Amino acid sequence: MTVAEAQAPAITPDIVAEHGLSEEEYQRVLKSLGREPNLVELGIFSVMWSEHCSYKSSRVHLKTLPTEAPWVICGPGENAGIIDIGDGDAAIFKMESHNHPSYIEPYQGAATGVGGILRDVFTMGARPIANLNALRFGSPDHPKTRHLVAGVVHGIGGYGNCVGVPTVGGEVDFDDSYNGNILVNAMTVGVAKSDKIFYSAAAGIGNPVVYVGSKTGRDGIHGATMASADFSEDSEEKRPTVQVGDPFTEKLLIEACLELMASDAIVAIQDMGAAGLTSSSVEMASKGGVGIRLDMNKVPCREEGMTPYEMMLSESQERMLMVLKPGREAEAEAIFRKWELDFAVIGEVTDTGRMVLEFGGETVCDIPLDPLADEAPCYERPYEIPAAPAPLANVPDSADLAAELLQLVASPNLASRRWVWEQYDQTVGADTIQTPGGDAAVVRVHGTRKALAMTTDVTPRYCKADPVEGGRQAVAEAYRNLCAVGARPLAITNCLNFGNPQRPEIMGQFVGCLQGMAEACKALDFPVVSGNVSLYNETKADDGSSQAILPTPAIGGVGLLADSARMATIGFKQSGDVLVVLGTRGGHLGQSLWLKEVHGRSDGPPPPVDLDSERRTGDFVRAMVERGALTAVHDVSGGGLAVALAEMAMAGGVGALVQPSGPGHIARQFFAEDQGLYVATIDDAHLLDFLTGADAAGVQVEPIGRTAGKRLIFELADTDFCVSIDELRTAHRSFFPRLMGEDAALA
């Protein structure tokens, strides 16, 4: 290819628009180059300046999040965040989105979302020990929902199971705002030695740049650009932008990389994720303050006649880019050939501060790196944070507590997710010690007594009603779930899923949620160490109108159990234990699932979050778990106290006799979604110690009954309501088999 051929076709306004660049941004390209770009250069600018890669609408606000703590080794800016977990060990983790690809092609979209987040973690030297996911689908009766659920779940299971990393937790929720734009957020947690962590900054002028893994194909071209634009339900034409994954190759890549990392041959390493070879090479060079030269003729390709444009923008999976120490190429190649993976020296580190691409003896790209990375566009878009909703008015009371509880546990957002997580290998590796179904998953740090607890959480309906309060609650819920199993919360990752940031009301949701998240992270000493922003999650209808998703800032929390033998679970253990609620009850029914499912209403403010109380109660719960005083613990969330009790009874196969705190509004006592609450059971031998400790800690405790029998019996002043565990389980397990067309609930 000659330079003239590389410049064809002529860069027209239509071609610029097809690449997702505004007229103003194209003028910045011209200024950066001092000339018109050719097609290769335009493609590189388009993906590096896409929302997905540059965070151009969110960077200014992300800086408000707290990212530091004494245990944080590396915060945002690398492939994943790193925290110190003691004894020379580090936990490395991150969450990312793969939303649009999963709507277009649910199996491959979800599968490659898992593959991509795995690479973000093991590229830093960690062995992945667990996967989680946070999934949002449209209304259960939408014609595409069943197809999308099946494809996404099978894609996650198909990739994670084959690669040999357990999938241990997550969320699955439904709302009609996701009808045309589902969310697939994938999270991976890994463990490394803190003195063997690898970073992405290239260094060493003349050092070889090495390509390893799978060959490059034409799948995924313009994937980053597609992920940075409004969506259409008619997505068939975008199918070629979806990557195709191979988990068996990923497994080989993990082992080969970790084997080479055991040596001292690697200077820098980066996975080829969004924008593929472009983003990996640009990020490595720009972080190192160096230049890079690549010979495109040496890139391993699996298709004939691939152009530099296609090679640079392809998002083919299972590929990595490395900078090696000089003279170590043969050693590295031997390892990758042993694992039956491609290996090619494709370039070198330079001192030019530029990206130079050569093909067929010609220079087909010559771009200064600063405008591609650090000087990418950054916008302060106008925003309007919505006012908090009016107080809830005309609140009905519960007519039949037992019947309404059965209705709630069978509803789409509270029903058992057993159908989903039983398709995932939860225990491969033999270190999973708390599987899905509790407050948080727990995975042992191999060969030690330590364990990592992990969870994903957010309540989008709260974020829509009041973004600031919703942001606080998302972080607080993750904190609470970790405390409930006895883990000390250490840090979070996030996946911020929102609509079109060019709409002030959507940008207001984003800014408000981040404000609430920042407040909660600071108050709870729970910093953000990694994350992802996914904007333009909107569906355009034929009439030009847009349907935005609910604001969904998913939080992935990680905590540490110093001794995995001291771990709490949610199931009632035995009859006769005292049943208590810890925390302050307020009777908040605004935005509750009871109000929505029983009365068809979605009004009122979400429940407020008292961050001081949240931390105080969480500290006390962890102390009691450590001392072995609690036989079961569960936090109160969607559906309120009644649903929490039902989940504990179903998990343990033991019922309870429950009394209200007094006469009054029954729904406020049992279906309110008050924040900062835990339900716990205590045997009589520990009761005095527990109550004394609660008083000293300033934590409110309310006894509400005892565990007993095989039923939940609510003993009210004028009548009793009773429901058996068998009835609860039948209702709880009915939704997914019915949605997926199966004849009977899973046993």
C-alpha positions in Angstrom: 0.0 0.0 0.0 1.3 3.4 -0.9 0.7 6.6 1.1 -1.8 7.7 -1.5 -3.7 4.4 -1.2 -3.7 4.8 2.6 -5.3 8.2 2.2 -8.1 6.9 0.0 -11.0 7.4 0.2 -10.9 11.2 0.6 -12.0 12.3 4.0 -15.4 13.8 3.6 -17.8 15.2 6.2 -19.9 12.1 5.9 -16.9 9.8 6.6 -16.0 12.0 9.6 -19.5 11.7 10.9 -19.5 7.9 10.4 -16.5 7.8 12.7 -18.4 9.5 15.5 -16.4 12.8 15.4 -18.1 16.1 15.6 -17.1 18.9 13.3 -15.4 20.7 16.2 -13.5 17.5 17.1 -12.4 17.1 13.5 -11.0 20.6 13.5 -9.0 19.6 16.5 -7.6 16.6 14.6 -6.5 19.0 11.8 -4.8 21.2 14.3 -3.1 18.3 16.0 -1.7 17.0 12.7 -1.2 20.2 10.8 -2.8 18.5 7.8 -5.7 16.3 6.8 -5.6 12.8 8.3 -5.7 9.7 6.1 -8.3 7.0 6.8 -6.0 5.0 9.2 -5.3 8.2 11.2 -8.9 9.2 11.2 -9.9 5.8 12.5 -7.3 6.0 15.3 -8.5 9.4 16.4 -12.1 8.3 16.3 -11.7 5.3 18.6 -9.3 7.1 21.0 -11.7 10.1 21.3 -14.8 7.9 21.6 -16.7 8.2 24.9 -15.8 4.6 25.6 -12.0 5.2 25.5 -11.6 8.9 26.4 -14.3 9.5 29.0 -14.7 12.9 27.5 -18.1 13.6 29.2 -17.2 12.1 32.5 -13.5 12.7 33.3 -14.1 16.0 35.0 -16.6 14.5 37.4 -14.8 11.2 38.0 -12.0 13.3 39.7 -14.4 14.0 42.6 -14.4 10.3 43.7 -12.0 9.4 46.6 -9.4 6.9 45.4 -6.8 6.7 48.1 -6.4 4.8 51.4 -3.4 3.3 53.1 -4.3 -0.1 51.6 -4.6 1.1 48.1 -1.6 0.2 46.0 -3.0 1.4 42.6 -6.1 3.4 42.0 -7.9 4.3 38.7 -5.8 4.7 35.6 -4.4 1.2 35.1 -6.1 -1.9 33.8 -7.5 -2.7 37.2 -7.4 -1.4 40.8 -5.0 -3.0 43.4 -5.4 -3.2 47.2 -3.1 -4.7 49.8 -4.6 -7.7 51.6 -1.6 -8.4 53.9 1.1 -11.0 53.9 2.6 -9.8 50.7 -0.7 -10.4 48.8 -2.7 -8.0 46.7 -6.3 -8.2 45.3 -6.7 -6.8 41.8 -10.2 -6.2 40.5 -12.4 -4.2 38.1 -15.9 -4.1 36.5 -16.7 -3.2 32.9 -19.7 -3.0 30.6 -20.5 -4.9 27.5 -24.0 -3.6 26.9 -24.6 -2.8 23.3 -22.7 -5.9 22.0 -24.8 -8.1 24.3 -28.1 -6.7 23.0 -26.9 -7.3 19.4 -25.5 -10.8 19.9 -26.2 -11.8 23.5 -24.1 -15.0 23.7 -20.9 -13.5 22.2 -21.5 -10.1 23.7 -21.7 -11.5 27.2 -18.9 -14.0 26.7 -16.4 -11.5 25.4 -17.4 -9.1 28.2 -16.2 -11.8 30.6 -13.0 -12.4 28.5 -12.2 -8.8 28.4 -12.5 -8.2 32.2 -10.4 -11.3 32.9 -7.6 -9.9 30.7 -7.7 -6.6 32.6 -6.9 -8.5 35.8 -4.4 -11.0 34.7 -2.5 -8.5 32.6 -1.4 -7.0 35.9 0.0 -10.3 37.2 -3.0 -11.6 39.1 -4.5 -15.1 38.8 -8.2 -14.5 38.5 -10.1 -16.2 41.3 -13.7 -15.1 40.8 -16.1 -13.5 38.3 -19.3 -11.6 39.1 -21.8 -9.9 36.9 -24.6 -7.3 37.1 -27.3 -7.8 34.5 -30.3 -5.7 33.6 -33.0 -6.8 31.2 -36.3 -5.3 30.0 -39.8 -6.2 31.0 -40.3 -10.0 31.4 -43.2 -9.8 28.9 -41.1 -8.0 26.2 -40.8 -10.2 23.2 -36.9 -10.1 23.2 -36.4 -10.6 27.0 -36.4 -14.4 27.1 -34.0 -14.6 24.1 -31.6 -12.0 25.7 -31.7 -13.6 29.1 -30.9 -17.0 27.7 -28.1 -15.8 25.4 -26.4 -13.6 28.1 -26.5 -16.3 30.8 -25.2 -18.9 28.5 -22.5 -16.6 27.2 -21.3 -15.8 30.7 -21.4 -19.5 31.7 -19.9 -20.7 28.5 -16.9 -18.4 28.8 -16.3 -18.5 32.6 -16.8 -22.2 32.9 -14.5 -23.0 30.1 -11.7 -20.7 31.3 -11.8 -22.2 34.7 -12.7 -19.2 36.9 -15.7 -19.5 39.1 -18.7 -17.2 38.7 -19.7 -16.5 42.3 -22.2 -13.6 42.5 -24.0 -10.8 40.9 -27.4 -9.3 40.2 -30.3 -9.8 37.6 -33.0 -7.1 37.5 -35.8 -6.3 35.1 -37.3 -2.9 34.1 -39.0 -1.8 30.9 -36.4 1.0 30.5 -33.9 -1.7 29.5 -36.2 -3.1 26.8 -34.0 -1.8 24.0 -30.7 -1.5 25.8 -29.8 -4.2 28.3 -26.9 -4.0 30.6 -24.2 -6.6 31.0 -21.5 -5.5 33.5 -18.8 -8.1 34.2 -16.4 -8.0 37.2 -13.3 -10.1 37.9 -11.2 -10.4 41.1 -7.7 -11.8 41.1 -4.8 -12.2 43.6 -1.1 -11.5 43.0 2.0 -11.0 45.1 2.4 -7.3 45.8 6.0 -7.4 44.6 5.0 -9.0 41.2 2.5 -6.5 39.8 2.8 -5.4 36.2 1.9 -2.0 34.7 1.3 -0.7 31.2 3.7 2.2 30.9 6.2 1.5 28.1 9.9 2.2 28.7 13.3 1.6 27.2 14.1 3.2 23.9 14.6 0.4 21.4 12.9 -2.2 23.4 10.9 -4.7 21.4 7.1 -4.4 21.2 5.5 -7.9 21.1 2.1 -9.1 20.1 0.9 -12.4 21.7 -2.3 -14.5 21.8 -4.8 -15.0 19.0 -4.6 -13.7 15.4 -6.3 -10.5 14.3 -9.6 -10.7 12.4 -12.2 -8.3 11.2 -14.6 -8.9 14.2 -15.3 -6.0 16.5 -14.1 -3.2 14.1 -15.7 0.0 15.4 -16.8 -1.7 18.6 -15.6 1.2 20.8 -17.4 3.7 18.5 -20.6 1.7 18.5 -20.5 1.6 22.3 -20.3 5.4 22.4 -23.4 6.2 20.4 -27.2 6.1 20.8 -28.7 2.7 20.0 -31.4 1.3 17.8 -33.5 -1.7 18.5 -32.9 -2.6 14.8 -29.4 -3.7 15.5 -28.8 -6.5 13.0 -26.5 -4.3 10.8 -24.2 -3.8 13.8 -23.6 -7.5 14.4 -20.1 -7.4 12.8 -19.0 -5.0 15.5 -19.5 -7.7 18.1 -16.3 -9.6 19.0 -16.1 -13.4 19.0 -14.5 -15.1 22.0 -12.6 -18.3 22.6 -12.3 -19.2 26.3 -9.9 -22.1 25.6 -7.5 -19.7 24.0 -8.0 -17.3 27.0 -7.0 -20.0 29.4 -3.8 -20.7 27.5 -3.1 -16.9 27.4 -3.6 -16.7 31.2 -1.1 -19.5 31.8 1.4 -18.2 29.2 1.4 -14.7 30.6 1.7 -15.8 34.2 4.6 -18.1 33.3 6.4 -15.3 31.6 5.6 -12.9 34.5 7.5 -15.3 36.8 10.6 -14.1 35.0 11.9 -10.5 34.8 11.5 -10.2 31.0 8.4 -7.9 30.9 8.8 -4.1 30.9 5.1 -3.3 30.3 2.0 -5.2 29.3 -1.5 -4.2 28.2 -4.5 -6.2 26.9 -6.1 -5.4 23.6 -9.6 -4.5 24.7 -11.8 -1.7 23.3 -10.1 -0.2 20.2 -7.8 -3.2 20.1 -4.2 -2.6 19.0 -4.8 1.1 18.8 -5.7 1.7 22.5 -3.1 -0.8 23.8 -0.2 0.8 21.9 -1.3 4.4 22.5 -1.9 3.9 26.2 1.4 2.1 26.7 3.4 4.7 24.9 1.6 7.7 26.3 1.8 6.5 29.9 5.5 5.9 29.5 6.1 9.3 27.8 7.7 7.6 24.8 6.9 6.9 21.1 6.1 3.7 19.3 6.7 2.3 15.9 4.8 -0.7 14.5 5.3 -2.7 11.4 1.8 -3.7 10.4 3.1 -6.4 8.0 4.2 -8.4 11.1 0.8 -8.4 12.9 -0.6 -12.0 12.9 -3.8 -11.9 10.9 -6.3 -14.7 10.3 -8.0 -13.2 7.3 -6.5 -12.3 3.9 -5.9 -8.8 2.8 -6.4 -7.0 6.0 -5.5 -3.3 5.9 -3.7 -1.3 8.6 -7.0 0.4 9.3 -8.7 -3.0 10.0 -5.8 -4.3 12.0 -5.6 -1.2 14.2 -9.4 -1.1 14.9 -10.1 -4.8 15.2 -11.3 -5.9 18.6 -10.5 -9.6 18.1 -10.2 -11.2 21.5 -7.5 -13.0 23.5 -4.7 -10.7 22.4 -2.0 -8.8 24.5 0.7 -6.3 23.7 4.0 -6.3 25.6 7.3 -4.4 25.8 10.1 -6.8 26.6 13.6 -6.3 27.8 16.0 -6.5 24.8 17.4 -10.0 24.2 14.5 -11.8 26.0 12.4 -12.3 22.8 13.4 -16.0 22.3 12.7 -16.9 25.9 9.3 -15.3 25.7 8.5 -16.8 22.3 9.3 -20.3 23.6 6.7 -19.9 26.3 4.0 -18.7 24.0 4.7 -21.3 21.4 4.6 -24.0 24.1 1.0 -22.8 24.9 0.2 -22.8 21.1 -0.3 -19.0 20.9 0.9 -16.5 18.3 4.0 -14.5 19.1 5.4 -11.7 17.0 7.8 -8.8 17.5 5.9 -6.1 15.7 7.7 -2.9 16.6 9.8 -1.0 19.1 9.7 1.8 21.6 11.0 5.1 20.3 11.9 8.5 21.6 9.7 10.5 19.2 6.5 10.8 21.2 4.6 9.7 18.1 2.8 6.7 16.8 4.3 5.6 13.5 2.8 2.7 11.5 4.5 1.2 8.5 3.0 -1.1 5.9 4.5 -2.4 2.7 7.6 -0.2 3.2 5.4 3.0 3.5 4.5 5.1 6.5 0.7 4.9 6.7 0.2 6.7 10.0 2.3 9.4 11.9 0.4 10.9 14.8 1.7 12.8 17.9 0.6 10.7 21.0 -0.4 13.6 23.3 -3.5 14.6 21.4 -4.7 11.0 21.3 -4.5 10.4 25.0 -3.9 13.2 27.6 -5.2 15.9 25.3 -8.3 14.1 24.2 -11.5 16.2 24.3 -12.9 16.8 27.8 -16.4 18.3 28.1 -18.2 20.0 31.0 -21.7 19.3 29.7 -24.6 21.2 31.2 -26.6 19.3 33.7 -29.7 19.5 35.8 -29.9 17.4 39.0 -33.6 16.6 39.5 -35.2 17.7 42.7 -36.1 15.0 45.3 -39.6 13.7 44.9 -42.5 14.9 47.1 -43.1 12.9 50.2 -45.2 9.8 49.8 -48.9 10.5 50.3 -52.0 8.3 50.8 -50.0 5.2 51.7 -52.3 2.1 52.1 -51.6 -0.5 54.7 -51.0 -4.2 54.1 -54.2 -6.1 53.7 -52.7 -9.6 54.0 -49.1 -9.7 55.0 -48.6 -13.4 54.1 -50.2 -13.1 50.6 -48.3 -9.9 49.8 -45.0 -11.6 51.0 -45.6 -14.5 48.6 -46.4 -12.0 45.8 -43.1 -10.1 46.5 -40.8 -13.2 46.6 -42.3 -14.3 43.3 -41.9 -10.9 41.6 -39.2 -10.4 38.9 -36.8 -8.4 41.0 -37.0 -10.6 44.1 -37.5 -14.1 42.7 -34.7 -16.7 43.1 -31.9 -16.4 40.6 -31.2 -20.1 41.0 -32.0 -20.7 37.3 -29.2 -18.2 36.4 -26.4 -19.1 38.8 -26.8 -22.9 38.6 -25.6 -22.5 35.0 -22.3 -21.1 36.3 -19.4 -23.1 37.7 -19.3 -21.6 41.2 -16.6 -23.8 42.8 -13.9 -24.5 40.2 -10.6 -24.0 42.0 -12.1 -25.4 45.2 -11.7 -22.0 47.1 -15.3 -20.7 46.9 -16.7 -20.9 50.4 -19.9 -18.9 50.0 -21.8 -19.3 46.7 -24.6 -17.2 45.2 -27.7 -16.7 47.3 -26.3 -14.8 50.2 -25.3 -11.2 50.8 -21.8 -11.6 49.3 -19.7 -14.3 47.7 -16.6 -15.4 49.6 -13.5 -17.0 48.0 -10.5 -18.2 50.0 -7.1 -16.8 49.1 -5.5 -20.0 48.1 -3.3 -21.6 50.6 -4.2 -19.2 53.4 -6.9 -18.7 56.0 -7.8 -15.4 54.4 -10.8 -14.9 52.1 -12.1 -12.1 49.9 -15.8 -11.2 50.0 -17.3 -9.6 46.9 -20.6 -8.2 45.8 -22.3 -6.1 43.1 -25.0 -3.7 44.1 -27.2 -0.7 42.9 -30.9 0.2 43.1 -31.6 2.0 39.9 -35.1 3.1 40.9 -33.6 5.0 43.8 -31.1 6.7 41.4 -33.9 7.8 39.1 -36.0 9.2 41.9 -33.1 11.0 43.7 -29.6 10.5 42.1 -27.7 11.8 45.1 -29.5 9.5 47.5 -29.3 6.7 45.0 -25.6 7.1 44.7 -25.1 7.0 48.4 -27.3 3.9 48.7 -25.5 2.0 46.0 -22.2 2.3 47.9 -23.8 1.7 51.3 -25.5 -1.4 50.1 -22.2 -2.9 48.9 -20.6 -2.0 52.2 -23.5 -3.6 54.1 -23.4 -6.8 52.1 -19.7 -7.2 52.8 -20.1 -6.5 56.5 -23.0 -9.0 56.7 -20.6 -11.9 55.9 -18.0 -10.6 58.3 -15.6 -8.9 55.8 -13.9 -5.6 56.3 -14.9 -3.5 53.2 -11.8 -2.2 51.5 -12.5 -0.7 48.1 -14.9 -0.6 45.2 -14.9 -0.7 41.5 -17.8 0.8 39.5 -19.6 0.5 36.2 -21.5 3.8 35.5 -24.3 3.1 33.1 -26.3 6.1 31.9 -28.1 7.6 28.9 -27.1 10.3 26.6 -24.8 12.8 28.4 -25.7 15.6 25.9 -29.2 15.7 27.6 -28.9 17.9 30.7 -31.3 15.7 32.7 -29.2 12.6 32.0 -26.0 14.4 32.8 -27.7 15.6 36.0 -28.4 11.9 36.9 -24.7 11.2 36.4 -23.4 14.1 38.4 -25.9 13.5 41.2 -25.1 9.8 41.5 -21.3 10.6 41.6 -21.9 13.2 44.3 -23.7 10.6 46.4 -21.2 7.9 45.7 -18.3 10.2 46.7 -20.0 11.2 50.0 -20.6 7.5 50.9 -17.0 6.4 49.9 -15.5 9.1 52.1 -17.8 8.4 55.1 -17.3 4.7 54.9 -13.5 4.8 54.0 -14.4 2.7 51.0 -12.3 4.2 48.0 -12.9 3.7 44.3 -9.9 2.0 42.7 -11.1 1.2 39.2 -14.2 1.5 37.0 -15.8 2.0 33.7 -18.3 4.6 32.3 -20.9 3.4 29.8 -22.9 6.3 28.3 -25.5 6.6 25.5 -27.5 3.7 26.9 -30.6 4.9 25.1 -32.8 3.4 22.4 -34.0 5.6 19.5 -37.5 4.9 18.2 -38.6 5.4 14.6 -40.2 8.7 15.6 -36.8 10.0 16.8 -37.7 9.9 20.5 -35.3 8.3 23.0 -35.8 5.9 25.8 -33.0 6.1 28.4 -32.2 3.3 30.8 -32.7 3.9 34.5 -29.4 5.5 35.9 -27.5 2.4 36.9 -24.1 3.1 38.7 -23.3 -0.5 39.5 -20.9 -0.9 42.4 -18.5 -3.9 42.9 -17.3 -4.1 46.4 -14.4 -6.2 47.8 -13.7 -6.9 51.5 -11.3 -9.1 53.5 -11.9 -11.8 56.1 -8.7 -12.3 58.0 -10.0 -15.8 59.0 -12.4 -17.5 56.6 -13.6 -19.7 59.4 -15.2 -16.6 60.9 -17.8 -16.0 58.3 -21.6 -15.4 58.5 -24.3 -16.7 56.3 -28.0 -15.7 55.9 -29.7 -19.0 56.7 -31.4 -19.6 60.1 -29.5 -22.3 61.8 -31.7 -23.7 64.5 -35.0 -23.2 66.4 -34.9 -21.1 69.5 -32.4 -18.3 68.5 -33.3 -14.8 69.3 -34.2 -12.7 66.3 -33.2 -9.0 66.2 -33.1 -6.1 63.9 -29.9 -3.9 64.1 -30.2 -0.2 63.1 -32.8 2.4 63.1 -36.1 1.7 61.5 -38.0 4.5 59.8 -40.9 2.9 57.8 -39.8 4.3 54.4 -42.1 2.9 51.7 -41.2 5.4 48.9 -39.9 3.7 45.8 -40.3 0.3 47.5 -41.0 -2.9 45.7 -44.0 -3.5 47.9 -45.5 -0.2 46.7 -44.7 -1.1 43.1 -45.7 -4.8 43.0 -48.8 -4.7 45.3 -50.1 -1.2 44.4 -48.6 -0.4 41.0 -47.0 2.8 42.3 -43.5 4.2 41.9 -43.6 7.4 43.8 -42.1 9.1 46.8 -38.5 9.6 47.7 -36.1 6.7 48.2 -35.1 5.8 51.8 -32.4 8.1 53.2 -29.0 6.8 54.0 -27.4 7.8 57.3 -23.8 7.2 56.6 -22.6 7.6 60.2 -25.1 5.1 61.4 -24.2 2.8 58.4 -20.6 2.7 59.4 -21.3 2.3 63.1 -23.7 -0.6 62.6 -21.4 -2.2 60.1 -18.5 -2.1 62.4 -20.5 -3.7 65.2 -21.9 -6.5 62.9 -18.4 -7.4 61.8 -17.2 -7.4 65.4 -20.0 -9.8 66.4 -19.3 -12.1 63.5 -15.7 -12.2 64.4 -16.6 -13.2 68.0 -19.0 -15.9 66.9 -21.9 -14.2 68.6 -24.3 -14.3 65.5 -25.7 -17.5 64.1 -27.1 -15.8 61.0 -26.9 -12.3 59.4 -28.7 -10.7 56.5 -29.1 -7.1 55.4 -32.5 -5.6 54.8 -32.9 -4.3 51.2 -35.5 -4.8 48.5 -38.9 -5.9 49.9 -38.0 -4.9 53.4 -37.9 -6.8 56.6 -40.5 -9.4 55.6 -38.5 -10.4 52.5 -35.2 -10.6 54.4 -36.9 -12.9 57.0 -38.3 -15.1 54.1 -34.9 -15.3 52.5 -33.3 -16.4 55.8 -35.9 -19.0 56.4 -35.7 -20.4 52.9 -31.9 -20.5 53.1 -31.8 -22.4 56.4 -35.0 -24.4 56.3 -36.1 -23.0 59.7 -39.0 -20.7 60.4 -39.7 -18.0 62.9 -42.3 -16.4 65.2 -42.2 -12.6 64.5 -43.8 -9.8 66.4 -44.3 -6.2 65.2 -42.6 -3.4 67.2 -46.1 -2.2 68.3 -49.5 -1.3 66.9 -49.6 0.8 63.7 -48.9 0.6 60.0 -48.0 -3.0 59.2 -46.5 -2.3 55.8 -44.2 0.3 57.2 -42.9 -2.2 59.7 -42.4 -5.2 57.4 -42.1 -3.9 53.8 -40.3 -0.6 54.3 -36.8 -0.5 52.6 -35.1 1.4 55.4 -31.3 1.6 55.0 -28.6 0.5 57.4 -30.6 -2.4 58.8 -29.5 -6.0 59.5 -31.4 -9.0 60.7 -29.5 -11.3 62.9 -30.0 -14.4 65.1 -28.3 -15.0 68.4 -28.3 -18.0 70.7 -29.1 -17.3 74.3 -25.5 -17.9 75.5 -24.3 -14.9 73.5 -27.3 -12.6 74.0 -26.0 -10.6 77.0 -22.6 -10.1 75.4 -24.3 -9.0 72.2 -26.7 -6.5 73.9 -23.9 -5.0 76.0 -21.7 -4.6 72.9 -24.5 -2.9 71.0 -25.2 -0.5 73.8 -21.5 0.4 74.0 -21.3 0.9 70.2 -24.4 3.0 70.1 -26.3 0.6 67.8 -30.0 0.3 68.2 -31.3 -3.3 68.6 -34.9 -4.4 68.5 -35.8 -8.0 69.4 -38.6 -9.2 67.0 -39.0 -12.9 67.9 -37.4 -16.3 67.8 -36.6 -18.9 65.2 -38.9 -21.9 65.3 -40.6 -24.6 63.1 -41.0 -24.6 59.4 -43.2 -21.5 59.0 -43.0 -17.7 59.2 -45.7 -16.6 61.7 -46.3 -12.9 62.0 -48.1 -12.5 65.4 -50.0 -9.2 65.1 -52.2 -7.6 67.7 -55.5 -8.7 66.2 -54.6 -11.6 63.9 -51.7 -13.8 62.8 -50.4 -14.2 59.3 -48.6 -17.5 58.5 -46.7 -18.8 55.5 -44.8 -22.0 55.2 -41.2 -22.3 54.0 -42.4 -24.7 51.3 -44.9 -22.1 50.0 -42.2 -19.4 50.0 -39.8 -21.6 48.1 -42.4 -22.6 45.5 -43.3 -18.9 44.9 -39.7 -17.8 45.0 -38.5 -20.3 42.4 -41.3 -20.0 40.0 -40.4 -16.9 38.0 -37.3 -17.9 36.0 -38.5 -21.3 34.9 -41.8 -19.7 33.8 -40.0 -16.9 32.0 -37.7 -19.4 30.3 -40.5 -21.7 29.3 -39.7 -24.6 31.6 -42.6 -26.7 33.0 -41.7 -26.7 36.7 -39.7 -24.7 39.2 -36.2 -26.2 40.0 -36.2 -28.4 43.0 
